[in-house]
Amino acid sequence: MVPKDIRARYDKLKKSVNYYRTLYHVYDREEISQAALDSLKHELSEIEKQYPAIIAPDSPRRGETSARIQKGAPRGRAVVV
């Protein structure tokens, strides 16, 4: 069983990481530094390691399988040469 406070923190981290990744990969914008994003992802990862039952289908650790990409949103940054 996952404690309520851990569940709440996990949900907030998951939402934040997905939001910042979408900004970066889809809209080519950054609101926080890469180091700050890495810190959030690390904390999320530690919670998932400690409580494997908490892992959600839209977890950033599951790769680019979120609904925004499945619905056809652009992937990654375009490279212009």
PEDA-V802492 format. One record per pair of residues at least 24 apart in sequence whose ideal C-beta (glycine too) atoms are under 10 Angstrom apart, sorted by sequence separation. I is the first residue (numbers start at 1). GAP is how many residues later the second one is. D is the distance in whole Angstrom. If there is no record, write none. Layout:
I_GAP_D / I_GAP_D
This chain:
16_24_6 / 17_24_6 / 16_25_10 / 14_26_9 / 17_26_9 / 13_27_6 / 16_27_10 / 17_27_6 / 12_28_10 / 13_28_8 / 16_28_9 / 17_28_10 / 13_29_10 / 13_30_6 / 14_30_6 / 13_31_4 / 12_32_10 / 13_32_10 / 10_33_9 / 13_33_10 / 14_33_9 / 9_34_8 / 10_34_7 / 13_34_7 / 14_34_9 / 9_35_9 / 13_35_10 / 10_37_5 / 9_38_7 / 10_38_8 / 21_39_6 / 25_39_8 / 7_40_9 / 14_40_9 / 18_40_7 / 20_40_9 / 6_41_6 / 10_41_8 / 14_41_10 / 18_41_9 / 14_42_6 / 17_42_9 / 18_42_6 / 26_42_7 / 11_43_9 / 15_43_9 / 17_43_4 / 21_43_9 / 25_43_9 / 26_43_9 / 6_44_8 / 7_44_9 / 10_44_5 / 14_44_7 / 16_44_9 / 17_44_9 / 22_44_8 / 25_44_9 / 2_45_9 / 6_45_6 / 10_45_9 / 11_45_8 / 14_45_6 / 15_45_10 / 21_45_8 / 10_46_8 / 13_46_10 / 14_46_7 / 22_46_6 / 27_46_10 / 28_46_10 / 7_47_7 / 13_47_9 / 14_47_9 / 21_47_10 / 22_47_9 / 26_47_6 / 27_47_9 / 2_48_9 / 3_48_9 / 6_48_7 / 18_48_6 / 25_48_9 / 26_48_6 / 28_48_10 / 2_49_5 / 10_49_9 / 18_49_10 / 25_49_8 / 26_49_8 / 28_49_6 / 1_50_9 / 2_50_10 / 18_50_8 / 25_50_7 / 26_50_9 / 28_50_9 / 2_51_6 / 22_51_8 / 25_51_6 / 26_51_9 / 1_52_8 / 2_52_5 / 24_52_10 / 25_52_7 / 24_53_9
